[in-house]
Amino acid sequence: MGRVNLAARSSACVALTVVLLATRALAQTKPNLPAAEKPPANDQIRIVTNEITVPVTVTDKTGEFVLDLVQKDFHVYDDGAPQTIDHWELGGDPLAVALLIETSSRIHAYIPIIHDMGSTFTQTVMALDGEASVITYDSNVKVRQPFTTDHDAIAKAIGETKFEAPEMSLYDGMAKAVQLLSAQSATWRRIMLIVGESQDDASTAKLAPVLRDAEHANISIYVIGPSSTAADVRRLSDVPIPLKLPHLPPITSDEPCIQRLPGGGGVPCINLATPALWLLERGTDEIKHHELEVAAAATGGIDYRAMRNSALLEALDRIGSELHAQYVLTYRPNAPRSIGYHSIDVVVSRPKLTVRARPAYYFGPPQN
């Protein structure tokens, strides 16, 4: 049985070095999470039933989606322990997608292509049974269209966006998207799709707590980043971007031992509050302008850089194809869960395939 990496190799060869970080560096750090921060009551992890839902993307060595696997090909490990898959399907529940669009004047060159992306978004991402909302952010965050299944309303909201203010309130926009998605039914798979740069200069919200809330609500984050800055000019869409990662301090002896990495023996005990959160909370220089790569990787999504106008639509089409080509697995952990983060490792029996899934989930206290 072959074990595969969690990092994706899309047809655009998008950089997801941080996915490997999120699975292999977990044993090295433990951020101090405020006691008051608890998952929302509508957390889609479904704590009452103890059921974990895991969307999984599988690609071959050319980056094409693999659609002919069966349930017995999949193996799931929770904190390193094998689990019984209760339910398996290709495609899964319909999508609830919060489309978050940067409307700062910085990306004026992308205005025509963004205005015209409504039909691609509704056809490939929403498809026949999905719902979506449209949120814009510059100096302010505005909900242009609340959640609806009406394709015309979504396309109209996208086509009427205006690009005037120079500021970027990215994290405030993400916080609003998390709020709207968390209110959607647990029968929908929750997706945040960001069209914007990995920069923020006007938000009151902080990325680390926004990302934690997204993980709590089982939201997958996908990103299409228009490359309008000098730094992004060097981020070719077909070249992986290595992240310079800091040395993560080892866990100290007085910190509780809760989980282990998949594989067990010899791996230090860890609390799986992901390295993404550790890095974000400390504001390290190593992830400057890579924040959305971290957010996507930590939630099982992916980040694309669009060097050309046409690449934006290509990335949107690729994301839509992926979301409807995912395998959705559910299982009930076969051991009692402690409060905190727990690792997920998905393995397929067929060799030479690449698997991507979220690297962890949060298990919260019992709901009253």
C-alpha positions in Angstrom: 0.0 0.0 0.0 1.6 3.3 -1.1 1.5 6.4 1.2 1.2 9.7 -0.6 1.9 13.3 0.2 -0.8 15.7 1.2 0.6 18.4 -1.1 -1.3 18.8 -4.4 0.4 18.9 -7.8 -2.2 20.7 -10.0 -1.8 21.2 -13.7 -0.5 24.7 -12.9 2.1 23.2 -10.5 0.9 25.5 -7.8 3.1 25.8 -4.7 1.8 24.1 -1.7 5.0 23.6 0.3 3.0 24.6 3.4 0.9 21.5 3.2 3.9 19.4 3.9 4.7 21.8 6.7 1.2 21.3 8.1 1.7 17.6 8.3 5.3 17.1 9.2 6.1 20.1 11.4 3.1 19.6 13.6 5.2 17.8 16.2 7.4 20.8 16.8 5.2 23.5 18.3 2.1 24.3 20.3 0.7 27.9 20.3 -1.2 29.1 23.4 -4.8 29.5 22.3 -6.9 31.8 24.4 -9.3 29.8 26.6 -12.2 32.0 25.4 -11.9 30.9 21.8 -14.2 28.0 21.2 -15.6 26.7 18.0 -19.0 28.1 17.0 -22.1 26.3 17.9 -22.8 25.3 14.3 -19.4 23.7 13.9 -19.7 21.3 10.9 -17.4 18.8 12.6 -20.8 17.6 14.2 -19.4 17.1 17.7 -22.7 15.6 18.9 -22.5 12.6 16.5 -18.7 12.6 16.6 -18.6 12.3 12.7 -15.7 13.7 10.8 -16.2 14.7 7.1 -13.1 14.9 4.9 -13.1 16.1 1.3 -10.2 14.6 -0.6 -8.6 15.5 -3.9 -6.7 12.8 -5.8 -4.5 13.5 -8.8 -2.1 11.5 -11.0 1.4 12.4 -11.9 0.2 14.7 -14.8 -2.1 16.6 -12.4 -5.3 15.1 -13.8 -8.1 14.2 -11.3 -8.4 10.5 -10.6 -12.1 9.5 -10.6 -12.1 5.7 -10.7 -11.2 4.9 -7.1 -13.5 2.9 -4.8 -14.0 3.0 -1.1 -11.5 0.2 -0.4 -8.8 2.2 -2.0 -8.9 4.8 0.8 -7.4 4.5 4.3 -7.9 7.2 6.9 -5.7 7.8 10.0 -6.8 9.9 12.9 -3.8 10.9 15.1 -2.0 8.0 13.5 -4.7 5.4 14.3 -6.5 3.7 11.4 -10.2 4.4 11.1 -13.3 2.8 9.6 -14.8 4.8 6.8 -18.5 5.0 7.4 -19.5 6.8 4.2 -17.8 7.4 0.9 -18.9 9.1 -2.3 -17.6 11.1 -5.3 -18.8 14.6 -5.4 -20.5 14.9 -2.0 -23.0 17.4 -0.8 -23.8 20.5 -2.8 -21.5 23.6 -2.4 -22.1 26.8 -0.4 -19.4 29.2 -1.8 -18.6 32.6 -0.4 -16.9 34.5 -3.3 -14.7 37.2 -1.9 -13.4 39.7 -4.4 -10.7 42.4 -3.9 -12.0 45.6 -5.4 -9.1 47.9 -4.6 -7.8 50.1 -7.3 -4.5 48.2 -7.2 -5.8 45.5 -9.4 -7.4 47.8 -12.0 -5.8 45.8 -14.8 -8.0 42.8 -13.9 -11.3 44.6 -13.9 -12.5 43.4 -17.3 -11.7 39.7 -16.6 -13.2 39.9 -13.1 -16.4 41.5 -14.5 -16.6 38.7 -17.1 -16.0 35.7 -14.8 -19.6 35.4 -13.6 -20.6 32.8 -16.1 -17.5 30.7 -15.5 -18.1 30.9 -11.7 -21.7 29.9 -11.9 -21.3 27.1 -14.4 -18.1 25.5 -13.0 -18.2 26.3 -9.3 -21.9 26.6 -8.3 -23.0 24.2 -11.1 -26.6 23.0 -11.0 -27.1 22.5 -7.2 -24.8 25.0 -5.5 -25.4 28.3 -3.8 -23.2 31.3 -3.5 -22.8 34.8 -2.1 -20.6 37.7 -3.3 -18.6 39.8 -1.0 -16.2 42.6 -2.0 -13.4 44.3 0.0 -11.3 47.4 -0.4 -11.4 50.0 2.4 -14.7 48.5 3.4 -16.4 45.1 3.2 -19.7 44.8 1.5 -22.1 41.9 0.9 -23.1 42.4 -2.7 -25.3 39.4 -2.9 -26.4 37.2 0.0 -26.5 33.4 -0.5 -28.7 32.4 -3.4 -29.0 29.6 -5.9 -29.8 32.2 -8.6 -27.0 32.2 -11.2 -28.1 35.5 -12.8 -28.1 37.3 -9.5 -24.6 36.1 -8.7 -23.3 37.0 -12.2 -24.9 40.5 -11.9 -23.3 41.1 -8.5 -19.9 40.1 -9.9 -20.3 42.2 -13.1 -21.3 45.4 -11.2 -18.3 45.5 -8.8 -16.5 48.8 -8.8 -12.7 49.3 -8.1 -12.1 52.7 -6.5 -10.5 52.7 -3.1 -6.8 51.8 -2.7 -7.0 50.0 0.6 -7.3 46.3 1.1 -9.4 44.9 4.0 -8.7 41.2 3.2 -8.9 39.8 6.7 -12.2 41.7 7.4 -13.6 40.3 4.2 -12.5 36.8 5.2 -14.1 37.2 8.6 -17.4 38.2 6.9 -17.2 35.2 4.6 -16.7 32.9 7.6 -19.7 34.4 9.3 -22.0 33.9 6.3 -20.7 30.4 5.6 -21.1 29.3 9.3 -24.7 30.2 9.1 -25.3 27.9 6.2 -26.7 24.4 6.7 -24.3 21.6 7.6 -25.7 19.7 4.6 -23.7 22.0 2.3 -19.9 21.8 1.9 -18.5 25.2 2.8 -16.1 26.9 0.5 -14.4 30.4 0.7 -13.1 31.4 -2.8 -10.9 34.5 -2.7 -10.0 36.5 -5.8 -7.4 38.9 -4.5 -3.8 39.6 -3.4 -2.2 38.1 -0.3 -2.0 41.5 1.3 -3.9 43.6 3.9 -3.5 47.1 5.0 -6.8 48.2 6.4 -8.4 45.4 8.5 -9.3 45.3 12.1 -9.5 41.5 12.0 -6.4 39.4 12.4 -5.7 36.5 10.1 -4.9 33.9 12.7 -8.3 33.9 14.5 -10.1 34.2 11.2 -8.3 31.1 10.0 -9.0 29.3 13.2 -12.7 30.1 12.9 -12.7 28.8 9.3 -11.1 25.5 10.5 -13.7 25.3 13.3 -16.5 25.7 10.7 -15.0 23.2 8.3 -14.5 25.8 5.6 -12.0 25.0 2.7 -10.2 28.1 1.4 -9.3 28.5 -2.3 -7.4 31.4 -3.7 -6.9 33.0 -7.1 -4.4 35.8 -6.6 -4.0 38.5 -9.3 -0.3 39.3 -9.6 -0.1 43.1 -9.5 2.9 43.6 -7.2 6.6 43.4 -7.9 6.9 40.4 -5.5 4.2 38.5 -7.4 5.9 39.1 -10.8 8.5 36.6 -9.6 5.8 34.1 -8.6 5.4 32.3 -11.9 2.2 30.3 -12.0 4.1 27.1 -13.1 6.9 27.3 -10.6 6.6 26.1 -7.0 7.4 28.8 -4.4 9.6 27.5 -1.5 8.8 29.1 1.8 11.6 30.0 4.1 10.4 28.5 7.3 11.7 29.5 10.8 13.0 27.0 13.3 10.0 25.9 15.3 10.8 25.5 19.0 10.4 22.0 20.4 7.6 21.2 22.8 8.5 21.6 26.4 8.3 18.9 29.0 5.5 20.5 31.0 3.2 20.7 28.0 0.5 18.0 27.8 1.0 15.1 25.4 -2.2 14.7 23.4 -1.6 13.5 19.9 1.1 11.9 17.7 1.8 12.2 14.0 0.7 9.5 11.7 3.0 6.5 12.0 3.3 6.7 15.8 6.5 5.4 17.3 9.3 7.8 18.1 7.3 10.9 17.1 7.0 13.6 19.8 3.6 14.3 21.3 1.9 17.3 19.9 -1.1 19.6 20.2 -2.3 20.1 16.6 -2.9 23.8 16.6 -1.4 23.9 13.1 2.0 25.5 12.2 0.0 27.8 10.0 -1.6 29.4 13.1 1.8 29.3 14.9 3.4 31.3 12.1 0.5 33.7 11.7 0.2 34.5 15.4 3.8 35.4 15.6 3.8 37.5 12.4 7.0 35.9 11.1 8.7 37.5 8.1 9.0 34.1 6.5 5.4 34.1 5.4 5.1 37.7 4.4 2.9 37.8 1.2 2.3 34.0 1.6 -0.6 34.3 4.1 -3.2 33.0 1.7 -1.0 30.1 0.7 -0.9 29.1 4.4 -4.7 29.6 4.8 -5.5 27.5 1.8 -3.1 24.7 2.8 -4.3 24.6 6.4 -7.9 24.1 5.2 -7.2 21.6 2.4 -7.6 24.2 -0.4 -5.1 25.6 -2.9 -3.6 28.9 -4.0 -3.1 30.0 -7.6 -1.2 33.0 -8.9 -2.7 34.4 -12.1 0.1 36.0 -14.1 -2.2 36.6 -17.1 -5.8 37.6 -17.3 -6.6 34.3 -19.0 -4.9 32.4 -16.1 -7.5 33.8 -13.7 -10.4 32.1 -15.6 -8.3 28.9 -16.0 -7.7 28.8 -12.3 -11.4 29.4 -11.6 -12.3 26.5 -14.0 -9.7 24.3 -12.3 -11.1 25.0 -8.8 -14.6 24.3 -10.0 -13.5 21.0 -11.5 -11.7 20.0 -8.3 -14.6 20.8 -6.0 -16.9 18.5 -8.1 -14.3 15.8 -8.4 -13.5 15.3 -4.8 -14.1 12.2 -2.8 -15.9 12.9 0.5 -15.2 10.5 3.3 -16.8 10.4 6.7 -15.7 8.4 9.8 -16.3 8.3 13.6 -13.0 8.3 15.6 -12.6 4.9 17.2 -11.1 6.4 20.4 -12.2 9.2 22.7 -11.3 12.7 21.5 -9.5 15.2 23.6 -10.4 18.9 23.1 -8.1 20.5 20.6 -6.7 19.8 17.1 -6.3 16.2 15.8 -4.4 15.1 12.7 -6.0 13.6 9.6 -3.9 11.5 7.2 -5.5 10.1 4.0 -3.8 7.3 2.1 -4.7 5.5 -1.1 -3.6 2.0 -2.0 -2.9 2.8 -5.7 0.7 4.0 -6.1 2.0 7.2 -7.8 -1.0 9.3 -6.9 -1.1 12.5 -5.0 -3.7 13.1 -2.2 -4.7 16.4 -0.7 -7.0 16.8 2.3 -7.1 19.1 5.3 -4.3 18.1 7.7 -6.3 18.5 11.0 -9.7 19.2 12.6 -10.8 20.8 15.8 -12.7 18.8 18.4 -14.5 21.1 20.9 -16.2 20.7 24.2 -19.8 19.2 24.3 -22.5 21.5 23.2 -25.4 22.2 25.6 
